[in-house]
Structures are given as structure tokens and as C-alpha cells.
Amino acid sequence: MIRLPSSHAAITAPLVASSTAFPGIPIGRSLLDGRPFHLSPAMVDDRVLPSTNSLALGGLGSGKSTTAKVRGRREHLSHGHQYVVVDSFGEENAGEWVPLTRDLNGKVIEAGSFTLNPVSDLFPSEVREQLVRSLIVAVEPDALNAQAAHALQHALNHPKATSLNGLVDALVEPEDGRWPAADLAAWGVGAAIALSRYTEGSLRGLFDGDNAGLPETDLPIITFDFSRLDRNSPAIPSLMAAVACWVEHVWLPQSTAPHRHLVLEEAWQILLSPATSKLIQRLLKYSRKMGLSLDVVMHTLSDLGTGPAQDLARLCEVAHVGRLGPEEAALVGALLNLPDWAIARIPTLDPGQAVWKIGPDYVDIIQTVISEEEARLTDTSSRRRMAQALAVEQDTLDLEAEAAADVDEDQEQDVTVLLERGQDCGADDGWDWEMPPNVIDTRHQDAIQAAREGRCSEAADLAAIGEREDIHAHGINSNEAISWLSTRAKVAELCGDRDQAVQLRATVARMGKDDWFEQAKDDGAPQWHRGPDPVAPVSPAEYEPPVKARRRTWPYLAAVAALALAAGGVWQSAADDKKEQAHQEKAAAYKGLSVTEVNIDGVTTKARAEWSEDGRTVILSARVDEEAKFARIDSGEQTAQEKVAPLEEGQIPMPIRLEVKVPVGDRYEAVRMTVAVGGPHWKEGSRAPGREIEFRPDRTATDVKTGKQLKQYYSRLA
């Protein structure tokens, strides 16, 4: 596994968004405080997360699709959730979700291999009309006016309109109704031409069947694979309209799963169609009542333009934002109301890292964790790695050819010089100088390999020698020297001394150098999401110099090892001194009290935190003196609220006082409290505006969302 550089992340983004622990499947680990991160939106209290729909954004290779697929697999295996996936991109003419679908014993439906009858009796009459209208608009956006819509309604009631071909005939040759047949035929020409694309044109075979063979509704996952279609083809929004109708009127009513998910991969192609976006918007609005989560995966919000399609993103309460460019990050941050520190981190995220926003307040940076099996099922970069491997192989061959040519040229020059001097080229029977050092540093790997083979004493000596050499060459605080602490920790772990391994790694972390990490791939443990392994460098040709008498080196090795241990002791002592100094500074700043004044919904509110004498609890309180209709405070699992009854004539409004007591680990621990206040215009049943405040016992308070420090209310501190 890869050990996270949590202290480094805490420096760049020190404001951990919240201490909220969400229930559900494991997803990864927070890069802000290192804690595990779990989330199953369907299991979160609806007061915290009203909607379970999610939006995943990120550039190529950011890990958004991998995270979506891993979440889907774990939700099904852990909670029995069902999935319908609309997949429009993949490798080898197959969608991205195909390997995962087959692994879960689901069904893959390829575009063109099935035929859907949009006027089937399986759909209610209003759904049939809506679906046919969507098909028309997908290929001819201006084909439906008021007269054409009436002609279509008239044709749908015709006895021949049991298939798309019959519907086209009913449009072209209508019978008399409220309006003469000639008028109806003239009005329906545009709609008939549009539908003929599906019966006679390039889109035939998708909707022109007489019978509708619908997929089963009890499968764990069904993937509609549109990857073989042209990305700009109107077939994609047309098929999506049909799938949306099938989901709403067939799959959801018949499915018995505890929760269902509709995944839209590369969703911009689907949402840009006006007809399709209306269907998706309806699913989003009624998803809670349907027991459905709509999971949208796409690259950027700019793909949606500035129309109503982009407004659909605001209906998603769970947002996963991977690496994006600075301009796109600013756009996403404004739309999702992300804090400035999170927006600044988006362009610097590594693969598998993302800014997560859950509900209105929670923001965190999460590293997705996947297993080897999940990496195999979700891999979408095999072609790229193949190209990279071929390029590296070609570069290696070119370098070898150039080296061989240089050697031949040098040998020819050497032979010429030796012949001029009258010397024999083969007279030299051995090397008379020391071999130059190898330019490839294998010392770390040599020490670790020795430990793996059970040669623990030799491994420790090799690590000590390497450490001493790098201290002498680069300095005691250099990255080269400190990296040996990680190697020594790995050696200690392989040799069974886990206490020493933990101590060495803690030393690295305290020195602020914990971005030196280990990547162990052979222990079967889950690893952080990573890219392809680097290609191993080609080692130079091995020379076999004559065997020379070995010098007695063990005394020197012992001396070097002692010096290395002494250096480690110096590091440890310095780290301990630094820790003690920080503790003394913290104790000197301790006041055990923090009070601030904030304005919420036009009402001035005083928020206060007071630590107990034993440092085990904190009393959090809020006071609202002005006219307010509602107030509430939350911290952890503690909640207090008060709703003010309407005042009678002449009655004086009383201030609202709320108080909760929360436990803390020690007297220096910061605490957070969310304060929500409904002002004079607040209406019952609506969400009251709120602010989350982090209090510290050194008389400081911070607005969690903005990261700005709040002014202390000193008149109440005395």
C-alpha cells in the first residue's frame, strides 16, 4: 500500500471540513486528516442528505469512472443495490462497464442488438406519446409544432399504430377526425419524415420492431452499451429516452432491490438533448420517491453549455470532483459552492484523488482505495500503457543500437592508436583500476531484497551504510538521507520488528518528510489508486573483473552502523525537543474559552465554546437576542433547537438560549458547532440558513466554509 502524506496535505488544506462520519461502503481515506471515508448516500439521514443523486467530474485519467465503478460493485456486494448503466465509451469496441457487468453476472445490451417498440402496450398511452415525441425531436428539433403534435396524437389512436412503421403509415394516410384527413396529413409530414429515420434511414433496427423484447428486471446490473455508436449520432439521445421510459415505467415498479441506481457515463451527450434532459430532470426530481439514485459521470461542466442541462448538476447532493484545469475548477466551484481552498486544490489532484461535497456543508479531499481485483475490472488505460511500453521498448532498442555503434567506433579508434604505438590490442589481461559506480541506485532495493530473503543482519548493514553515505554526501536533513528511514522501516517490518518500523515512520512524519513512501505490491493488501508501474530500467552489461583479495570490512561496517544509529538518535531527540516546545507554546496560549458573534439570516447570534477544567468536555452555546423565529445548534450527535411561537399583541420577544455538552479527547482539541437561525422572514418547513464554526481553546474561531478567522467577542470573555 502507499502510506498517505497526511501531514503535508494538512499544511496545504488545514481546514478539515467536518467530523461527520457517514454510514455505508468504504471508499477511501481523507487526505486532510487521514481518517477512513465511508459513504452510501441511501443510508444517510435524509435531513443531512435530502437527495442521493451524485455528480462525478474530472479530466482524463483523474479516476472518476474508476471510483464510480468501484462504488457500484461494493454497493451491490454489500447492500444488494441494483444498477442500470448507460455506457457510451470504452476500449476494444466495448463499454467501460462491460467487465464489471460480466463479473457481477449482469447483462450487457449492445446498441443495435435489440429492438424497442416505443408504441408498445407495455407503456401507458401518455408514455408512448412522450417517447415518440422524444424520438422526433432527437432527429428533427423543429418538426413538432401545435399542428404536428395534434396530428401525432390522432395517429397514435389509429388501430395500425401498434409499431413505429404502423404509426408512420397513420401519419401519412390519416383518417378523418375532428379535422379533415387532408389537413392532418399535411400537418404530420414533418413528424413522419423524422420517424422514417428510424424505419428506413440510418437509425433503422433500433425502434422499428413489432414486438418489444425488454430486459429482465431482477438482474444485479444491466449495461446498455452505446460505445459502437457515433458520439454525435441522434441515436444516443433517442436510445436514452427509451431507456429512461423503460427505467421509470418497467424497471423501477418491478425491481425488488432495496435501492436502485441509474448511471449515465459520458453524460454530456445525453443531457444536451432537450427532450432527453427533460426526462432525466423528472427522474432527478422524483428520485427520492422512486428509491432511485441518478449517478452522472462526465468530464467537465463546460460540455453542457450554459443552458438548462447545467442546472441539472445543482440537483445532485453528492459531488465528486477530480483533477480539472484552473478555469474549469473555478466554474465548478462556483456552481457547487465549494470553499476557496478546495477550488485551489482541484488542479493539483493526483489520479484517484477528488474533492467531495456531500450535502450543503461537508467538503473533504478523498483518495479512493481499490484492490487488485477492482483495478483489473475497472482498468480503462490498457491501450495507453501498451503504447507506453512499446515506446519504451523502442527507445531502449534505439539506445542499445546507438551504444553499440559508439562502442564499435571507439574500438576502431583504440585499435588505430594501439597499432601506431606498436602495442597488441589483446595484451591487457585484466582491469587495473576500480570499476566506476553504477549510475542506477539499487541500494534501497538491495537492502529490502536481503530482508525478504531472511538475511536481516546483512539488510540492516546495507541500509546503515547507504544512510551514512548519503548523510556524508547530501547532509543529515536531505531527502536522500531521510529516505533511508523509510527503507530501514521496511527492513524492520520484514524482519518482524514492527515496533521499530512504526517508530522510524513516525520520525519521518514528525520531520515533515512523509512524502517519502513505500509501494508494496506483493502483500495482497489494498493499495491506493495508482497509475501503471514504471518500466524497470535496463541495467548495463555486467562485467566480471578478476577476483581480488577481500579486505576485512566488518569492523568498518559495525562503525558505520553505530554512526547511523547515533544519527537516528539525534533525529529522534530533535523531534522530541520540537514536540515539547510545541506543547509548551500550546499550553501558554490556552484560555479554555472562545466566543464570537456572527450574522445569520439577518439576525446577530453569539456563539460560545467553554472547555471544562478537566479538559474532557466542552459546553457549546448560542444566544439570539434579536427577533428570530427559529434557532438550532449541532455538534457531533448533540442537538438543541427552539422554535418561537407567534407573539401576542404587546408581548416582548425573549432571547433564545441553546446549549449542548460534547466530549473531547483533551483540553487542546478544537470543536465544531453548526448554528442555524431562521430570521423574521423564515417560514416553517424551510431550511434555516446556518454557519459551521470551529472553536479553539486559545480564543480563536474559524468559519469552516470560508476558512476565515472570526473576530472574538471580548465583552463576553471577561
N, C-alpha and C positions, 0 to 999 in steps of 0.2 A: 504494500500500500504506500501511498505518498502522504507523508506527515504534513499537515497544513501549516503554513506560515501565519498562524493566527495573530501573533503579536504585531507583525508587520502590517497586517490588514487593519488591526485596531488603531494603528497610528494614522493610516490614510483615511479611515472612516470610523472615528471613535464613537459615534453615536449609535449604539445598538438600538434597533427600532423598538423592540418590545420584548418583554419576558414571557409573552404568551406562548403556551405550548399547545399546538394544535393536535387533535387526535388523527389517527389514520396510518397509512403506509409510510415507511421510511423513504425519504427522497435523497437526503444528503446531509451536509453539515454546514453550519453558518460560518462564513469567513470573518464575521465580526467578533464572535465570542467563542467559536469552536464547538458549540453545543449541537447535538443531533437535531435534524429538522424532519418533522413528520407532517403530512397533510393528506387528508381525504376530505375534500370540500363537502361531500354529502353528510359527513359525520359531525361537522362543525355546527354549533348552535346557530339557528337562523337569526338570532339577534345580533350575532357577531358577523355572520356572513349570510346576508339575505338571499343571495343568488350563488349557485355553484358553477356558473359558466366561467370558462377560462380563456385567456388570450396569450399565445406564445409568439414572441417576436425575436428576431435575431438574424444576423448575416449568415452567409455560407460558412459551414463548419463551426458555428457557435454552439451546437449541441441541443438546439431547441427540439428537433424531431426525435433525437435520441431520448431526451427527457420525457417527451410525450409518450413514446412507445414503452419506456420502462415503467412509467406511471400506469399505463393501461394494463401491462402484464401483471404488475403487483396488485392492482385493484381487483382484477379478475381472480387471481390465485388466492388472495386474502379475503375478499368480501363477496365474490361471485358476481361482480358487475358485468353487464353485457355491453358490447361495443359494436357500432356501425361506423365504418371508416370510409370516407370518400377520398381516394388517393389518386393524385394526378401526376406524380413524378417518382422516378426510381431509376435503377440501373438494369441493364440487360433486358430492356422492354418489359419490366415488371415494376410494380409499385413498391414504395419503401416499406409498406406494412405487410407485404406478402410473406416473408419468412416468419414473422411473429404470428401472423394469422394461422399459418400451417402448423406452427409449433403448438398453438393452443387448440388445435382441432377445429378451427373455424372454417369458413368458406370464402374463397376468392371468386368474385364475379367480374370477368373481364368485359369491358365495353365492346359490344358487337357480338358477344356470345349469348346474349339473352335479349328477349323482345318483351317490351312492356306495352300493354294496351291502355292508353290514357282514358278511354271511354268505357272501361270495363265496369260491369255491375258491382265489382268488389269495392268501388269507390262511390260515396254518396254523390248525388247529382250536382251539388254545389262544388264538390271537389273536382269532378270531371270537368266542369266549366273552367274552374280556376287553372287546372293543369293544362288544358288545351290553350287557354289564353297565354299561359307562360311559354308554351312551345311556339306560338305565333310571334310573340314579342321577341323571343330569343333570336329569330332569324330575320324578322321584319318589324323593327320597333314602331314604325308609323302605320302599321297595317290595321290597327284597331281604332276606329272612331265610333261614334254613337250608332251610326247605321250598321257598320260591320259587326259591332257587338250584338245588335238585335238579330242580324242575320245568323250569327253563330248560335245564339240561344234557340232560334227557330229550328236550325239544322240539328242541334243536339236532341231535340224532341222527336226527330224523324225516326221511324222504325228501322231504317237502314243504318242509323248511326250507332252500330254496335262495335265498330272498329274504325280506325283512322281513315282507311280507304272509303268506307261507307259514309263517314262524315264529310269527306271531300265531295263525294257524289251528291250528298244532300245540300251542300253549299252551291254547287254548280247547277243542279237541277232541282230547285226547291218546289214545294207545292204551295198553293195559295194559302194564305193565313190571314192575319189582320191586315197585312199589306199584300199587294199583288205579287205573284211569283216573279214577274219580270223585275220589279224593284228589288226584291230580296236577292235575286241572282246578281244584279249589278252591285248591290252593297257587299255581297260576300265574296267578290272576286279577289280582293287583296288577301283575305284570310285563307281562301282556297289555294292561292299561289304559295303562300307561306307554308301551309301544311303539306303541299305537294313536295316540298324539300325532303320531308320525312317518308313519303310514299314512293317517289320516283327519282329524287335527286341524290345528292352525296350523303344524306343522312338516313337513307332507307336502311331498314333492318333493325332499327332501334325501337320504333314505336308503332310499326305497321302490322303487328301480329294480330290474328283473330282471337287468340287465347292468351291470357296473361299468366305466365308462369312465375309466381312470386317466390322469393326465398323463404326458407324456414325462419321462424321467429324465436326458436329456442336454442340457437347456436351461441357459443360464448362470444364470437366475433365474426362479423361479416365485412369483407373489404370489397368495395366497388372500385375496381382498378381502371382508371381512366388514362393511365400513363401512355398508352399507344395512340391516343388522340392528339391532334394538333392543339397546342395550348390556346390558340386563338380561335378554335373552332366553336361555332354556336352549339355544338353537340354537348359541350361540357355544362353550360348553364341549363340546357334543356334536360339533360340526364339528372342534373342536381335537383331541378324542380320535381321530376318524377320521384327521385329518391326521398325528397322532403315530404311529399304527399304520402308515399308508402310508409315512411317512418311515423308520421303523425296519425294516420288512419288505419294502419295494419299492424306495424311492429309494436308500437307503444301499447295499444289496447290488448294485444295478445301476449306480450312478454311478461314473464313472471319473476324476473330478476329484481333484487332489492333496489337497484338503481341502474340507469341506462346512460350511455354516452354516445353522442354523435360527434365524430372527429372530422374536421374539414382541413385536410392537408393542402398547402398552397392555396389558401382560401381566397386570395385576391381575385383569382379567375372566376370564382363563384359569386362573390359579393358584388362585383362590378356590374353584374346584370341586374337591372332594376326589378324585373319580375322575380328573379331568384332571391334578391336581397329582401323583398317583402315577405317571402315565405320564411326565410331564416329569422327575420325580425320577429315574426309571430311565434316561432319556436322559442326564441330567446325570452319573450315576454311571458309565455305560459310554461316555461321550463320547470319552474318550481312545482306547479300544479301537476305537471306530467311526470314528475320524477325523472327528469332528463337533465344532463349536463351537456352543453354545447362547448366543445373544445376546439378552438380555432388556432391553426398553426400557419404562420406566414412570415415573410422576410421583414418588410417594413410597412409602416402606415402610409407612406407616400404612394405605395402601389394602389391604394384605394381612392386616390384623389382627395378632393375636398367635399364630396357630396354626402348623401345620407349613408353611404356604405361605411364611412369612417365613424359615423355616430354609433354604429353597432358596437364598436370597441368599448364605448362607455358603459354598455350594459353588462360587461364582463367584470365580475368582482375579484377574480384571481388573474393576475398578470405576471408573466414570466418573460423578462426582457434580457436577452443575451447581448453579445457584442454588436454594437452599431457604430456608425460614424458620428462625429460630434453634432452635426446638424440634425441627423435623424434622432439622436438621443435627446436633443432639446425639444424636438417635436413630440416625441413620445412622453417625455417628462411633463410637458405642458398639458397634454391630453389626459394623462393618468394622474396628474397632480403629485408627481414624485418630488421629494426634497432635493435640494441642490447637490448635496454630497453624493446622492445616488446617481443623479444625472451625470456628474463628473466621472464616476467610476465606469459607466457603461462602455465607453470606447476602449477601456483598458482591460476588459474582462478576458479571461482565457477560455478555451473550449470547455464546456461543461459548467461554467460559472454564469450566474444570472442574477439580476436584481428581481426580487419577488415582491409584489404588493398584494396583500390579502385583505379584503375589506377596505374600509375607508382610512385606516390608520397604520396598519402593520407594514413595515418595509424592512427587508433584510437582503443580504447577499449570500446566495446559497451555491455550494459546489455539489453537483449531482454525483452520487456514488453508484457505480454499476459493477456487476460481477462479470467474470469472463464469459459466462454463458449469455448474459444480456448483451455484452459487447458483440458477440458473434451474431445474435439475432437482430441487432439494431445497426449494424455496420452499413454505412452508405458511402464509404470512401474507398472501396476496394480498387476501383479503376484508377483513382488518383495515386494510391500507393503503388500500384503496378507500374504506372508511368514513372513515378519517382524512382522505383527500383531499377527500371530499365535505364533511366537516365544515369543513375549512379553506376550501374554496371558498365554503360558505355563510356562514362568518364574514367572509370578505373582502367578499362582496356586502353583508352587513349593515353592515359598517364603511363601505363606499362610500356606501350609502344614507344612513347617519347623517351622514357628512361632507357629502354633497350637501345634506341638509336644513339642517345648520348653516350652510353657505355661503349658501344662499338666505335664511335668517333674518338672517345678518349683513349680506348685501347690502341687504335691506329696511331694516334699521336704519340702514345707512350712507346710503342714499338719502334717508331721512327727515331725518337730521341735515344733509346737504348742502343739501337744499331749504330747510330752515329758515334756513340761513346764506346762502341765495341763490346757491349755487355750482352749477356744472354738473358732473354726475357724470362726464362724458366729457372733462373739461378736462385731466386728468392724462395726459400723453403718454409717460410713462416712469417707471422707478424712480429715486429719488434717494437710496437707501440700499443698503448691501451686502446681498446675499442671506444669509439665515441658513444656518448649516452644516447639511448633510444629516444627519438623525438615524441613517441607516444607514451604518455604517462600511464603505466599499468600498475602502479604501486598499490593504489587503493584496492583494485580488483585482486591483485596477488594476495594481499592480506586477508581479504574476505574469503577467497577460494581456499586458502590454507585452513581457515577456521571451519569451513564447510567440510573439509576432508578430515577433521579431527585433530589437526596439528595446531592446537590452541597456543602453545608456548611460542612456536615459530610465528604464528599470526600476530601475536602481541608484540613480538620483537620487530617484525616488519613495520607495523603501524607506528611503533615508537621511533624507529629510525627515520621513516618518512616524515613524521611530525617534526623531529629535530632538524632535518634538512630544510624543511620549509620555513621553520622559525628562523633559522640562520639566514636563509635566502630572502625571505619576504617580510619578516617581522612577526612578533608574537600575536598581534591583533589582525593579521592579514586573513583574507578569505581562504588562502591556500593552507595556512596553518590551522585555522579553525575547522576546516572541512575534515581534518583528521579526527576531530572529536566525534563526528558522526560515524566515521569508519571504525573508530575504537568502540563506539556504542554497538555497532552491528557485530563486530567481532565478539564482544562480551555477550551479546544476546545469543549468538550461535554457539558459544561455549557454555551456555547455561547460567551465566551471571547476569540475571535480569536487573538486579538492584544497581549494579554499576552502569548498565545500559541506560536505565532511567536517569541516573544522576548525571551522566555525560550529556544526555539530550536536554535535560533541564538547564545545564550550564550553558549550552548553546542558545537556548531560548532566552535565558536571562541576559545574555550578551547582545540580544537583538540580532542574532545571525541565524535565525532558524529557517532562513530560506535555503540553506543547505539541507537537502532532504535525501531520503533513500527511496529507491524504487525496487521493491521486491516483487517479482512476478512468478515465483515458483512455489509460494507457500499456500496458494489456493485462497488467500484472503481477498475480500472485495478491494478494489482499487479505485482511486479517483479517476473520473473520466479523463482520458488522455488520448493523444494522437498516436500515429504509428511510431513504433520503436525506431530509433536512429539506426542507419545501416552501419554495421561494425566496420571500422577502418581496416584496410588491408595492411597487414604487418609487413615490414621489409624482409627481404631474404635473410634467412638465418645463417650466420657464419659459424664455423666450428674451429676456433683457434686452438692451437696446441694446448694440452693440459699443463698448467703450471702448478708449482707447489703452492698449496693453500696456506695462507697465513693464519695465525691464531687470532680470530676476530671476536671470540665470545667475551673477553674482558671489555672490549670496546662496546659491544652490543649491550652489555649489562650497564655500562656507564651511561650510554645514550638513553637507555630505558629509564634509568634513575633520573636523568635530567628532564626527560619528557614528563615523568610523574611529578617532578617538582614544579614544572611549568603548569601542569594541570592544577596543582595545589595553589599556585599563585592566582590562576584564573578564578578558582573556586573562592579563594579568600577575598579577591577583589569584588567578585559578585556578591558575596555575603556582606561586605562593607557597604556596597552600594545599596543593597536591600535594607540594611539597618538605617542608613542615612535617610532613605525614602520614608521608612516607618516613622522616624523622628520628626520629619517635616510634616507628615500627615497628622501626627499627634499634636503638633504645635498649632496646626490650622483647625483642629477640631472644635466646633462650637455646639454641636448637637442640636442645631436649630436652623431652619430655613423658611422664610416667609416671603411671598411675592404677591403682586397684585396684577391681575390680567383682566382684559375686557372681552367678554364672551356674549355675543348676540346683543350688544349694546348695554350690557349690564356689567358693572365693576364687581369683580369677585376676588376675595383674598384667599389664597391657598397657603397652607401651613404644614410643615413636617417637623415633628419633635421626637428625638431619639430618647429612649428611656435611659436611666442611669446605668443599668447593667448592660446596655447595648444589645439587647435581644429583641426589642420591639420598637416600632415607630408608630406614633399617633399621627394620622393624616386627617386634615380637616379643611373645610371650606366654609366661608361665610359670605352670604349675599345680602347686602343691606338695602339695595335698591329694589324697585318693583320688578319681580320676576315671577313667572308662573310655574316654573319647574327647575329643579336642580338635582344633580346626581354626581356621585364620585365613585370611582372604581380603582382598585389596586389589587392585583392578583385575583384571588377568589372573594375578596371582601367588597361589598357594595352597600351604599346608603343613598337614599333618594327621598325627595319630598315634592309633592305637587300641591300648589297653593289653591285653595278653594276660592271661588269668586267673592270679592269683598262686598259687604253690605254698605249701604249709604252711611257715611260718617265713620266707618271702621278704618283704623290706621293699619297699614300693612306692617307685619312683623318680619324681621330678618330671618333668613333661612340659615340654619347651622347644621352641618353634616360632619360626621366623624367616623373613622374606621381605624382599627389597630391591626398592623401587619407584622409578621415576624421577619427578622433579618439574621444573617449569619454572624455579623459582627458590627460594632459601633461605627465602622467606617464605610459600611455598604450603602450605596445610593439606592433610592426607592423611586418608584414612578406612580403617578396618580393621574387618572383621566378625569377631567372636570367637564361636565356638560350642563349648560344653562339654557333654559328657554325664556327669552325676554318677553316684553309686553305683547309682542305680536305672535308669540308661539301658539300653535294650535295643537290640541291634544291628538295623539296618534301619529304626529310627525316626529322625525328625529331631531333632537335638540343639538345645536352646534356644540362642539367640545374642543378641548385642548389637552394634550398629554404633556405633563411636566415631570422632569426628573429633578429630584431634590438631593442635595449632598449635605453632609453634616458640617461643612465648612462655610455655611451661609452662602451657598450658590444654588442657583436653579436654572434649568435649561429647557427651552421649548424643544421637544423631541423632533417635531416635524421640520422646523426650520433650522435647528441647530444653534439658534441664537440664545445667548445668556440673558436671563430675565433680571430686572432690577429688584434688589431686595427692599422689602417694606420695613424700614428700620424703626418706625414708630411703634410697631408691634413686637419688635425683637427685644426691647428692653425688659 
